[in-house]
């Protein structure tokens, strides 16, 4: 029986469901794992994916299901909730099913958004552990990332204080001659701290460091997190962690973690992060949580590792892509699947009637402020004006050769006429469509969605990438802008175009993934433009280079890597019951 999601808070549902959650030993038996393939971690466990993959290397993969969304409101449209609800719905059909989600950052958890564990009866448990550090991956990434900055800043101080002969004697290396105005990396922490976006470090005397401008980003924006999401194994992780560009020298050449001889120690900090954490839905389907990269500057997906092991262990494996399909699905399609070699069977497009009304010209939606009544009352005219956004994303998915299923993530204020209208437009666009009430009813509420997905999985996908790797950077960007975003073209600033030409002239960058950077709140670069804007041009102002992850990131607009904490953050409502030690108030 589902819990009363209207009367109970998510943490209360989690707490109730946790009473019957499998133990690590219970999971081992349930999933048919060997004793040395599961690593207990309190109530949770990690999976030793290398051992599992070696044992099951000849077993055929299960069905690969991706969950994405229409262009969201600032509130999000429930991709995680839909992903969990779909797992529960497929479980209700008696199928072997599991999934993979990203690990949430402490910044949003303690800010406006709250936890990313799903919600209602479509929840990942135990929610407290999920929301507050899990098995330590983000902490390990913070330590490894900040160690690189320690190595860099210490080296800059020593090179300032000593001559060439002393440098070679003390460090066993030649002078790196780092340019303090071209330090690419900053420091990271896992909170939203706008006061640390731009800082000055090294104040004091000569023994207090190197005085220079610096910065902090949120932990999940680290290139190390991006790397964790795409590596295949520990040797791959070690190689990439030694190739990260931390700065440039005064001759304009990159200074890497390998030059600083810190890549090995960084790998030592991250050695355990390659094993996914095993969690549970409220209806006890297994769900891996692994990696949590930004969807703006990285793939915005859980890891390739989690998907690979899930496809071996489950007949149906559900994975979520961050943000709308123009960002999350596009990167899943052209980056993650290219790196992993995996072919998806179906993509679920999470859709809400409230978001479609916003795209139809509805009032502004602001996180933390109550919705305008326009979103909770029937308005077919407003809805019809916004369905073009959904149709646009359906068409994008179809261009990949993957079968789309539109999921109407149903709210109690949605009317039958509104639901019928969305279904009509979805089916006319060539997608299956299902209504799902997983938040309120769990797996029982997601049976229609599960049946539609199961049916779509029986069809063989005609999967193909949007562009070949031989295509040059500017051509790729134009292809993505026109085909996925609906732009008329691309406008490069002189600086960005010069950088693009330089990168295109060097064959090593041909193998780098194209990782577009733009707002998730619009198909365009401008978050204020809703629906499906026409006759606009995508501006590209810069290209970020991530040499460890092997990403080239063309930037359309300004993206902050350190979000700010709001005036009414979630941490005000989080507390501990001092009698039981249980955390309360997590959303």
KENU-968378 format. One record per residue (C-alpha): x, y, z; residue in one letter. Coordinates in steps of 0.2 Angstrom, whole numbers, plus 5000, padded with zeros to 4 digits. Last residue first. Layout:
BEGIN
XYZA ...
! end
This chain:
BEGIN
506150895009X 507350855023X 506450915039X 507050785051X 508750695054X 508650555067X 509750555083X 508350475093X 508150595108X 509050745100X 507850735085X 508950825072X 508550975062X 508251035044X 506951175042X 508151325042X 509351225031X 508051245017X 508651415013X 507451575014X 508551715008X 509351604995X 511151534994X 512051574979X 512751454965X 514551434962X 514951374945X 514151524937X 513551504919X 513651654908X 512951644890X 513251524876X 514851444882X 515751314870X 516351174882X 517751064874X 517850904885X 519250774886X 518850744905X 520650774909X 520950914896X 519451014901X 519451164889X 518151304891X 517651384875X 517051574875X 515751694869X 514551584859X 512951674854X 511551564848X 510551664835X 508651684835X 507251674822X 506051564831X 505751534850X 504951374855X 504151404872X 505051514884X 506351654882X 506751724899X 508151604901X 509151674886X 510351554878X 508951474869X 507951314872X 507551394889X 507751364907X 509251254906X 510451394902X 511951364891X 513551264890X 513751144876X 514950994879X 515750944863X 516750784867X 518650784863X 519250664850X 519550804837X 520550894850X 522150794847X 522050854829X 522551034833X 521951154820X 520151144826X 520751204843X 521551354836X 520051394825X 518951374840X 520051494850X 519951624836X 518051604835X 517851624854X 518951784854X 518051864839X 516351824847X 515451684838X 513651694832X 512751534828X 511351504817X 509451504815X 509251414832X 508051274835X 508951204850X 509251024845X 509451034826X 510051214823X 511051244839X 511751064839X 512251064821X 513051244823X 514051184838X 514651024828X 515151134813X 516151244825X 517051104833X 517551004817X 516650854811X 517750694812X 516850644828X 515250614818X 513750714821X 511950684828X 512350504833X 511350354827X 510050244835X 508850144825X 508050074840X 507349894840X 505549894846X 505149784861X 505749924873X 504250034867X 503049904874X 504049904891X 503950094891X 502150104888X 501749964901X 502850054914X 501950224910X 500250144913X 500850054928X 501550214936X 500150244949X 500250064956X 502150084957X 501950234969X 500250304972X 500350494975X 502050534967X 501950384955X 500350464947X 500850434929X 499950474913X 500650384897X 501050444880X 501850354865X 502750474854X 502450514835X 502150694836X 500250664834X 500450554850X 501150694860X 499850824854X 498350714858X 499150654875X 499350834880X 497550884875X 496850734885X 497850784900X 497150954900X 495350894897X 495550764911X 496050904923X 497750934932X 497650994949X 498050834957X 499750834948X 500250714935X 501950684928X 501350664910X 502650544903X 502950554885X 503750394878X 505050424864X 505850274854X 507650314850X 508250344832X 509250504838X 508050614827X 506550544837X 507250624853X 507350794845X 505650774838X 504950734855X 505850884862X 505051004850X 503350924853X 503550964872X 503951144868X 502551154856X 501351114870X 501451294877X 500051384867X 498851234870X 499151244888X 498651434889X 497151394878X 496651244889X 496651334905X 496051224920X 496551294936X 498151254946X 499451344935X 498551504932X 498351514951X 500151574952X 501251454961X 501951494978X 503651564979X 505251464984X 505751434966X 505051574955X 503851544941X 503351694930X 501551694924X 500951594909X 501451624891X 501251454883X 502851394890X 502251424907X 500751324903X 501851184897X 502751184914X 501151174924X 500551034913X 502050934917X 503150824905X 504450694908X 505050634891X 505550454893X 506850394881X 506850214874X 508050074869X 509750154873X 511250094864X 512850074875X 514650114868X 515050204884X 515950354877X 514750374862X 513250344873X 513850474886X 514250604873X 513050614858X 511450544865X 511650574884X 512350754880X 510850794869X 509650704882X 510250814896X 510450984887X 509051004874X 508150864883X 507850964898X 508850964914X 509850814920X 509850644912X 509150494922X 509450304920X 508250164921X 508949984918X 507749844913X 508249664913X 509349704928X 511149644934X 512149664918X 511249834912X 511549894930X 513349864929X 513549964913X 512350104919X 513250124935X 514950134927X 514350254914X 513950374928X 512450474933X 512050604921X 512350794919X 513550774905X 514750914910X 514751104909X 512851144911X 512250974917X 513450984932X 514150814937X 513350704951X 514250534952X 513450374957X 511850324965X 511350144960X 509450094963X 508849924968X 506949904969X 506249904986X 504549984985X 505150144993X 506650144981X 508250074987X 510150114987X 511750044981X 513250154980X 514250144964X 516150094965X 517250214956X 517350324971X 518450204981X 520050264973X 519650444974X 520950504987X 522250384980X 521850454962X 522250624968X 523850564976X 524350484959X 523850644949X 524950764960X 526550754951X 526450944947X 526750914929X 525450774929X 524150884937X 524450994921X 525251154917X 524751204899X 525851304888X 525551494886X 527451544887X 527051614904X 526451444910X 524651394910X 523551334924X 522651174931X 522551074916X 521950904920X 522950764912X 523550664928X 521750634934X 521250564916X 522550424917X 522150374935X 520250374931X 520550264915X 521650144925X 520250134939X 518850084926X 517650154913X 517750334916X 516250454911X 515450514927X 517050504937X 517850634925X 516450754927X 516650744945X 518450774944X 518150924932X 517351004948X 515551074946X 514950954958X 515951024972X 515251204970X 516551324964X 517751434973X 518851574966X 520651644965X 521551814964X 523351814968X 524551814983X 525651664983X 525751575000X 525951635018X 527851615019X 528151775009X 527151865021X 525251905023X 523851875010X 524051715000X 522251714993X 521051844985X 519251794982X 517951784968X 516551664969X 516751634988X 515451764994X 514151664983X 514251514994X 513151374988X 513851224997X 514951074993X 516651154993X 517851184978X 519451284975X 519951354959X 520651294943X 521151394927X 522651494934X 523051614920X 523451774928X 524751684940X 525751624925X 526651474931X 528551464927X 528651274929X 530451284935X 531351114933X 530950964944X 531750874958X 530750984970X 532151054982X 533651034971X 532751094955X 532051244964X 533651284972X 534551294955X 533151394947X 533051524961X 531951514976X 530551614984X 529451644969X 529651464963X 529251404980X 527651504981X 527051454964X 527351274969X 526351284985X 524951364975X 524851224962X 525051074974X 523751144986X 522651174971X 522850994966X 522450944983X 520851044982X 520250934968X 520750764977X 519950824994X 518350884986X 518250724975X 518450624991X 517050725000X 515950704985X 516150514985X 515850495004X 514650355006X 513050465005X 513550645009X 511950715016X 510450695005X 510650505001X 511050465019X 509550555025X 508450485011X 508750305015X 507950285003X 507550344985X 505750404983X 504350384971X 502950374985X 503050554988X 504650634981X 506250604971X 507850594980X 508450764974X 508550844991X 508051024994X 507851144980X 508051304989X 509651294999X 510351155010X 509951014997X 510451134983X 512251154991X 512450974998X 512550904980X 511450764975X 512150594969X 511550564951X 510350424948X 510450244942X 509150114940X 508449944944X 507249824936X 506849634935X 505049634930X 503449584939X 502349714932X 502349804949X 504249814947X 504049904931X 502950034940X 504250044954X 505650084942X 504550204933X 504150294949X 505950304953X 506350384936X 504850494937X 505250564954X 507050594948X 506350684932X 505050784942X 504750944933X 505951054940X 505451204951X 506351334940X 505151284926X 505851144915X 506151134896X 505350964893X 506150814902X 507350664902X 507350484907X 508350354898X 507950164897X 509250034893X 508449854891X 509549724899X 511349684893X 511749504888X 512849404900X 514649364894X 515449494905X 514449444920X 515949384931X 517049514925X 515749654926X 515349604944X 517149604950X 517449774941X 515849844949X 516249814967X 514549874972X 514449994987X 513349965002X 512150055013X 511450035031X 513250055037X 514450035022X 514449855016X 515549815001X 514649694989X 515549594976X 516649494988X 515149394994X 514549354977X 512949444970X 511349354966X 510349524967X 509149474981X 510549374990X 511749524990X 510349644993X 509849555009X 511749555015X 511849745012X 510149755022X 508549765012X 507349905017X 505849845028X 506049985041X 506650105028X 504950135021X 504350225037X 505850335038X 505750375019X 503950415020X 504350535035X 505750615026X 504550645011X 503250735022X 501650645026X 499950715023X 499850725004X 501050575001X 499850455011X 500950305010X 500750174996X 500050005000X 
! end
